[in-house]
């Protein structure tokens, strides 16, 4: 059974459960082969209706806020790891009640909250995020080791005398990268912070590992994990986000109008700024089923959204036929960093959310309405 995109709501995010499971099986195999623990980074994919399924394959969730931590505890209820650049006083006690691991971004944050951790009586394992000052991320927006970064403690600012009560080190230097970048990062981490790893129980490699990408070097990843296990006897954690749902879903939209101004234009019920914000933030041009690059096929169109933002443009694509109002368009790899970042700018409605599998077909998980727009305002 294949997805009939003509019968779905429009616009609509669709997660293909079979494709998601293929990713989860790869991640679970890495866990079983190495003894590491892999967590879902909820910042990329927080579709909690699928948490019970993902929990069969993964060890838990990585969270960046109280709300993400609560969601992971309530919906998956496996290990809940929390990291934030800074914790709010008013939320900290509640975080303690849902977290298993708590990572601090600075020693000043650790000093501020360590007594509350001790007094809580909660079995929370605490760690500190380090900045190895090494990264191969090209885009500055996504480089946590860029100059003057607020993410983690550099060696110069590390405080060995404040390590009592800390059980792990955390780093995050990758973004959509292969395991060679991880291997290079580990060399920097080992060189700068190895002396402190000897007294730790765990190390967290952070996210950005494109483990489920076809060309990903799994053998090198396993070597990286075993290196830290063998040298320091540490429990290794990884927290990929994209890799969990990479290429596992679609965003379906409809052509609303076509016009011409220097080139052919098509306006969709999909918005780059509202429904696929990374298209503008990365930026990148998503794959569109049946379409080619500009000029590759007979008819080239610039695809734009229905908002009043002049730059609400998805990209230029070519087609074998002329586009007409009512035509369905299907964009690939659209469930990561889309549902979690979408918005209702201009009052544009949010896409429905659906799941597809070959047994049950298409199931609409959630639809949105005017109430969802109004409830965010006052």
C-alpha positions in Angstrom: 0.0 0.0 0.0 1.3 3.4 -0.9 0.2 6.8 0.4 -2.4 8.4 -1.8 -1.4 12.0 -1.4 -4.5 13.2 -3.3 -6.7 11.9 -0.4 -4.8 13.6 2.5 -5.9 16.9 4.0 -3.9 19.9 2.7 -1.6 21.1 4.1 -0.6 18.0 6.0 2.6 16.5 7.6 2.7 12.8 7.1 5.0 10.4 9.0 5.6 7.1 7.3 5.8 4.7 10.2 7.7 2.1 8.1 10.4 4.6 7.2 10.6 5.7 10.8 11.0 2.2 12.1 13.9 1.6 9.6 15.7 4.5 11.2 14.9 3.3 14.7 16.2 -0.2 13.9 19.6 1.3 12.8 19.8 3.3 16.0 18.8 0.3 18.2 21.5 -1.9 16.4 24.2 0.7 17.4 22.9 0.5 21.0 23.0 -3.3 21.1 26.4 -3.6 19.4 28.2 -1.0 21.6 26.3 -0.7 24.9 25.8 3.0 24.3 22.4 4.7 24.9 20.7 6.7 22.2 18.2 9.4 23.1 15.6 11.2 20.9 16.5 14.9 20.8 13.0 16.3 21.1 14.0 19.7 19.6 14.0 18.0 16.2 11.0 15.7 16.5 8.4 15.9 19.3 5.5 13.9 17.8 4.5 12.3 21.1 1.8 10.1 19.7 4.8 8.0 18.3 6.8 8.1 21.6 5.5 4.6 22.7 6.8 3.2 19.3 10.1 5.1 19.5 10.6 4.0 23.2 10.8 0.4 22.0 14.0 1.2 20.2 15.6 4.1 22.1 16.7 4.7 25.7 14.9 7.9 26.3 14.8 11.6 25.4 17.0 14.6 25.4 15.3 17.8 26.4 16.2 21.5 26.3 13.4 22.9 28.6 11.0 22.0 31.3 8.2 21.4 28.8 10.3 19.0 26.7 11.3 17.2 29.8 7.7 16.8 31.0 6.7 15.6 27.5 9.4 13.0 27.5 8.5 11.8 31.0 4.7 11.7 30.4 4.7 10.2 26.9 7.8 7.9 26.7 8.8 7.5 30.4 12.3 6.2 29.9 15.5 8.2 30.6 15.0 11.9 30.5 18.1 14.1 30.0 17.9 17.8 30.3 20.3 20.5 29.2 19.7 24.2 29.0 22.1 27.2 28.6 20.5 28.5 31.8 17.8 27.2 34.1 15.0 29.4 35.5 14.7 29.5 39.3 10.9 29.1 39.1 11.1 25.9 37.0 14.1 24.1 38.5 12.3 22.1 41.2 9.9 20.7 38.6 12.7 19.8 36.3 14.3 17.9 39.1 11.2 15.8 39.5 11.2 14.6 35.8 14.9 14.5 35.0 17.3 11.5 35.2 20.3 13.5 33.9 20.8 17.2 34.3 23.5 19.0 32.4 24.7 22.5 33.4 26.1 25.0 30.9 28.5 26.7 33.3 30.0 26.3 36.7 28.1 29.4 37.9 24.9 27.6 37.1 26.1 24.4 38.9 27.1 26.4 42.0 23.7 28.1 42.0 21.7 24.9 41.9 23.8 22.1 43.3 22.5 22.4 46.9 18.9 22.2 45.5 19.9 19.0 43.7 21.3 17.5 46.8 18.4 18.5 49.0 15.8 17.3 46.5 16.4 13.7 47.3 15.9 12.9 43.6 18.3 10.4 42.0 19.5 12.9 39.3 22.9 12.5 37.8 24.5 15.9 37.0 27.0 16.9 34.4 28.7 19.9 32.8 28.7 20.8 29.2 32.2 21.5 27.8 33.2 23.4 24.7 36.2 21.6 23.0 36.6 24.7 20.7 36.6 22.3 17.7 33.8 22.0 15.2 33.5 21.3 11.5 30.0 23.0 11.2 30.2 25.5 8.4 27.1 27.6 9.2 27.7 30.0 12.1 24.0 29.8 13.1 24.5 26.1 14.0 28.1 26.1 15.2 28.1 25.7 19.0 31.9 26.1 19.1 32.0 29.4 17.2 34.0 32.3 18.7 32.3 33.7 21.8 29.8 30.9 21.9 27.5 30.7 25.0 27.4 26.9 24.7 29.5 25.1 27.3 32.7 25.6 29.3 36.1 26.0 27.5 39.2 24.6 29.0 40.4 28.1 30.0 37.2 28.5 32.0 37.1 25.0 33.4 37.0 24.7 37.2 38.5 21.4 38.4 37.8 22.3 42.1 34.1 22.5 41.4 33.6 19.0 40.1 32.4 17.4 43.3 28.9 16.1 42.6 29.3 16.0 38.8 29.2 12.6 37.2 29.5 13.4 33.5 30.7 15.6 30.7 28.5 16.6 27.7 29.6 18.1 24.4 27.8 19.0 21.2 29.7 20.1 18.1 28.0 18.4 15.2 25.2 19.4 12.7 24.1 16.9 10.1 27.5 15.3 10.0 29.2 12.0 9.5 31.2 10.1 12.1 34.6 11.4 10.9 33.6 14.8 12.4 32.8 13.0 15.6 36.1 11.3 15.6 38.0 14.6 15.2 35.9 16.1 18.0 36.7 13.3 20.3 40.4 13.9 19.8 39.9 17.5 21.0 37.7 16.4 23.9 40.2 13.8 25.0 43.2 16.1 24.7 41.6 18.9 26.6 39.3 17.2 29.1 40.6 13.6 29.3 42.2 14.2 32.8 38.7 14.9 34.1 36.9 12.0 32.4 38.8 9.7 34.7 36.5 10.7 37.6 33.3 10.6 35.5 30.6 7.9 35.0 29.3 9.0 31.7 29.9 11.1 28.6 27.3 12.5 26.2 28.3 13.0 22.6 25.4 15.4 22.0 23.5 15.5 18.7 24.0 16.2 15.0 25.0 12.6 14.2 23.4 11.7 10.8 23.5 8.1 11.7 20.6 6.9 9.5 21.9 8.7 6.4 22.8 6.1 3.7 26.5 7.1 3.5 27.0 7.3 7.3 30.1 5.4 8.5 28.6 3.2 11.3 31.9 1.3 11.8 33.7 4.6 12.7 30.9 5.5 15.0 31.3 2.2 16.9 35.0 2.8 17.2 34.4 6.3 18.6 32.0 4.9 21.2 34.3 2.1 22.2 37.3 4.4 22.4 35.6 6.3 25.3 34.3 3.1 26.9 37.7 1.4 26.8 39.8 4.3 27.9 37.7 5.8 30.6 35.1 3.1 31.4 32.2 5.5 30.7 28.6 5.0 29.8 28.3 6.7 26.4 25.1 8.7 25.4 24.2 10.1 22.0 21.2 12.3 21.4 20.4 12.5 17.6 17.3 14.4 16.5 17.3 14.4 12.7 18.6 10.8 12.5 15.5 9.5 14.2 13.0 10.8 11.6 15.4 11.5 8.7 13.5 11.1 5.4 10.6 9.5 7.3 7.9 11.9 6.3 6.3 14.4 3.9 4.5 17.7 3.7 1.6 17.8 1.3 0.3 21.0 -0.1 -1.9 22.4 -2.9 -1.5 25.0 -5.6 -3.8 27.9 -5.0 -3.0 30.2 -7.9 -0.5 30.6 -10.7 0.7 33.9 -12.2 3.6 35.5 -14.1 6.0 38.2 -13.2 9.3 37.8 -15.0 8.9 34.0 -14.5 6.0 31.6 -13.7 4.9 31.8 -10.1 2.8 29.4 -8.0 1.2 30.2 -4.7 0.6 27.3 -2.4 -1.3 26.7 0.8 2.2 25.9 2.2 4.3 28.6 3.7 8.1 28.4 4.0 8.0 30.9 7.0 5.1 29.2 8.7 5.4 25.5 7.9 9.0 24.8 6.9 11.0 27.6 8.6 14.4 25.9 8.1 14.0 26.4 4.4 14.7 30.1 5.2 16.9 29.7 8.2 19.4 27.1 7.0 18.7 27.9 4.1 18.0 25.0 1.8 15.8 23.8 -1.0 13.7 20.7 -0.1 13.2 17.8 -2.5 9.8 17.9 -4.2 8.5 14.6 -5.6 8.3 14.7 -9.4 10.0 18.0 -9.8 13.5 19.0 -11.0 15.9 21.8 -10.8 15.1 25.1 -12.6 15.2 24.5 -16.3 15.6 20.7 -16.0 12.0 20.0 -17.0 9.7 21.9 -19.4 8.1 24.3 -17.0 9.8 26.2 -14.2 8.0 27.9 -11.3 8.9 29.8 -8.2 6.9 28.3 -5.4 5.7 30.7 -2.7 3.5 30.7 0.3 0.2 32.5 1.1 1.6 35.0 3.6 2.3 38.7 3.1 6.0 38.1 3.7 7.8 38.9 0.4 10.5 36.3 1.1 8.0 33.5 1.8 9.5 31.5 -1.0 10.2 27.8 -1.0 12.3 27.7 -4.1 12.4 27.3 -7.9 11.3 23.9 -9.4 10.6 22.6 -12.8 7.8 20.3 -13.9 6.8 18.2 -16.9 3.5 20.0 -17.1 2.0 23.4 -16.3 0.8 23.8 -12.7 -2.9 24.5 -12.1 -4.9 25.4 -9.1 -5.7 22.2 -7.2 -2.5 20.4 -8.1 -1.0 18.5 -5.1 2.7 18.9 -4.3 4.6 16.7 -1.9 7.8 17.8 -0.2 10.2 15.2 1.3 11.9 15.0 4.7 9.5 17.4 6.2 8.8 16.1 9.7 12.1 17.1 11.4 12.5 20.7 12.6 9.1 21.5 11.0 6.3 20.6 13.4 8.4 21.8 16.3 9.2 25.1 14.7 6.1 26.0 12.7 4.0 29.0 13.5 0.8 30.9 12.7 2.2 34.1 11.3 -0.5 36.0 9.4 -3.1 33.7 11.0 -2.1 31.0 8.5 -3.4 27.6 9.7 -1.1 24.8 10.8 -0.9 21.7 8.7 -2.7 18.6 9.9 -0.5 15.8 11.3 -1.0 12.2 10.0 0.7 8.8 10.3 0.8 6.2 7.6 1.5 2.5 7.8 0.7 -0.4 5.5 -1.7 -2.1 7.9 -3.9 0.8 8.9 -3.4 3.2 6.0 -3.5 6.9 6.7 -4.6 8.1 10.2 -5.1 11.8 11.0 -3.5 12.4 14.4 -4.4 16.0 14.8 -6.0 18.9 12.9 -5.8 22.5 13.8 -8.3 25.4 13.7 -8.8 29.1 14.5 -8.8 28.2 18.2 -5.2 27.1 18.0 -4.2 30.5 16.5 -6.3 32.5 19.0 -5.1 30.5 22.1 -1.5 31.7 21.5 -2.6 35.3 21.8 -4.5 37.4 24.4 
